[in-house]
Amino acid sequence: MKNPRIHKLSLAFMSMFYILAGTSHFIITDFYLTVMPPYIPYHKLMVYASGLVEILLGFGLMSSKTRRLSAWGIIALLIAVFPANIHAYVNDIDVFGLPRWVILLRLPFQGVLIYWAYIYTRINLHGKTS
């Protein structure tokens, strides 16, 4: 991403994506509860905590002082919630009425999201790698 304008737009979109995703944990809590693997304790607390973390990380992307740390946090969060995505697919849990093949495609899409966050661990707003 060498174009600083595209970089800024991508960063703004990513920031809003995680803020909205985190907010959804408080609005459609029941959905997130259905995809929680049974071996994870305190389901409701975990749903709220992960939502709050997503919101904080989304806002953290907005500041150059916290962007790199927030991007690493997003990577860690995506890895941490990956078992819930696997659980939803393996157990054929209804995810917004989406077909099962879409849920399967969602699994490798986590890698795309991780790479997208990784870009912001390496590039400043001027498009140069650090």
C-alpha positions as CSV (number, residue, x, y, z in Angstrom):
1,M,0.0,0.0,0.0
2,K,2.3,2.7,-1.2
3,N,-0.4,5.4,-1.8
4,P,-0.8,7.4,1.4
5,R,-4.4,8.3,0.5
6,I,-5.4,4.7,0.1
7,H,-3.5,3.8,3.3
8,K,-5.5,6.5,5.2
9,L,-8.8,5.3,3.8
10,S,-8.0,1.7,4.5
11,L,-7.0,2.6,8.1
12,A,-10.2,4.6,8.6
13,F,-12.3,1.7,7.3
14,M,-10.5,-0.8,9.5
15,S,-10.9,1.4,12.5
16,M,-14.7,1.8,11.9
17,F,-15.0,-1.9,11.1
18,Y,-13.7,-2.9,14.6
19,I,-15.6,-0.2,16.4
20,L,-18.8,-1.3,14.8
21,A,-18.0,-5.0,15.2
22,G,-17.3,-4.4,18.9
23,T,-20.5,-2.5,19.4
24,S,-22.4,-5.4,17.9
25,H,-21.3,-7.5,20.8
26,F,-23.6,-5.3,23.0
27,I,-26.5,-5.1,20.5
28,I,-26.7,-8.7,19.3
29,T,-25.2,-10.5,22.4
30,D,-27.4,-13.6,21.9
31,F,-25.8,-14.2,18.5
32,Y,-22.3,-14.2,19.9
33,L,-23.4,-16.4,22.8
34,T,-24.5,-19.1,20.2
35,V,-21.1,-19.3,18.6
36,M,-19.1,-19.5,21.8
37,P,-17.4,-22.9,22.2
38,P,-18.6,-24.7,25.4
39,Y,-15.1,-25.0,26.8
40,I,-14.8,-21.2,27.1
41,P,-16.0,-20.1,30.5
42,Y,-18.2,-17.0,31.3
43,H,-19.7,-16.7,27.9
44,K,-21.5,-13.4,28.4
45,L,-18.5,-11.8,30.1
46,M,-16.3,-13.0,27.2
47,V,-18.7,-11.6,24.6
48,Y,-18.8,-8.2,26.3
49,A,-15.0,-8.2,27.0
50,S,-14.1,-9.1,23.4
51,G,-16.6,-6.4,22.2
52,L,-15.0,-3.8,24.4
53,V,-11.5,-4.8,23.3
54,E,-12.6,-4.5,19.6
55,I,-13.9,-1.0,20.3
56,L,-10.8,0.1,22.1
57,L,-8.5,-1.4,19.4
58,G,-10.6,0.3,16.7
59,F,-10.1,3.7,18.4
60,G,-6.4,2.8,19.0
61,L,-5.9,2.5,15.3
62,M,-6.8,6.2,14.9
63,S,-3.7,7.5,16.8
64,S,-0.2,7.1,15.5
65,K,0.9,6.6,19.1
66,T,-1.2,3.5,19.6
67,R,-1.7,2.3,16.0
68,R,1.0,-0.3,16.0
69,L,0.1,-1.8,19.4
70,S,-3.6,-1.8,18.4
71,A,-2.8,-3.6,15.1
72,W,-1.0,-6.3,17.1
73,G,-3.9,-6.4,19.5
74,I,-6.3,-7.0,16.6
75,I,-4.1,-9.8,15.3
76,A,-4.1,-11.4,18.8
77,L,-7.9,-11.0,19.1
78,L,-8.5,-12.5,15.7
79,I,-6.4,-15.5,16.7
80,A,-8.2,-15.7,20.0
81,V,-11.7,-15.8,18.4
82,F,-10.8,-18.2,15.6
83,P,-11.9,-21.2,17.7
84,A,-15.4,-19.7,17.8
85,N,-15.5,-19.5,14.0
86,I,-14.4,-23.1,13.8
87,H,-17.0,-24.1,16.4
88,A,-19.8,-22.3,14.4
89,Y,-18.8,-24.2,11.2
90,V,-18.2,-27.6,12.7
91,N,-21.5,-27.5,14.7
92,D,-23.5,-26.0,11.9
93,I,-24.5,-23.0,14.0
94,D,-26.8,-20.5,12.2
95,V,-24.8,-17.4,11.5
96,F,-27.3,-14.8,10.3
97,G,-28.9,-17.5,8.0
98,L,-25.8,-17.7,5.9
99,P,-25.2,-20.9,3.9
100,R,-22.7,-23.4,5.4
101,W,-20.2,-22.8,2.6
102,V,-20.1,-19.1,3.4
103,I,-19.2,-20.0,7.0
104,L,-16.4,-22.2,5.7
105,L,-15.1,-19.3,3.5
106,R,-15.1,-17.2,6.6
107,L,-12.3,-19.3,8.2
108,P,-9.5,-18.4,5.7
109,F,-10.9,-14.8,5.6
110,Q,-9.5,-14.5,9.2
111,G,-6.1,-14.7,7.5
112,V,-7.0,-11.8,5.3
113,L,-8.0,-9.7,8.3
114,I,-4.8,-10.7,10.2
115,Y,-2.7,-9.6,7.2
116,W,-4.7,-6.3,6.9
117,A,-3.9,-5.6,10.6
118,Y,-0.3,-6.7,10.1
119,I,0.2,-4.0,7.5
120,Y,-0.4,-1.4,10.2
121,T,2.3,-2.9,12.4
122,R,4.8,-2.1,9.6
123,I,3.7,1.0,7.7
124,N,3.3,4.6,8.9
125,L,0.8,7.1,7.4
126,H,3.4,8.1,4.8
127,G,3.4,4.6,3.3
128,K,6.9,3.8,4.4
129,T,7.8,0.6,6.2
130,S,9.2,0.8,9.7
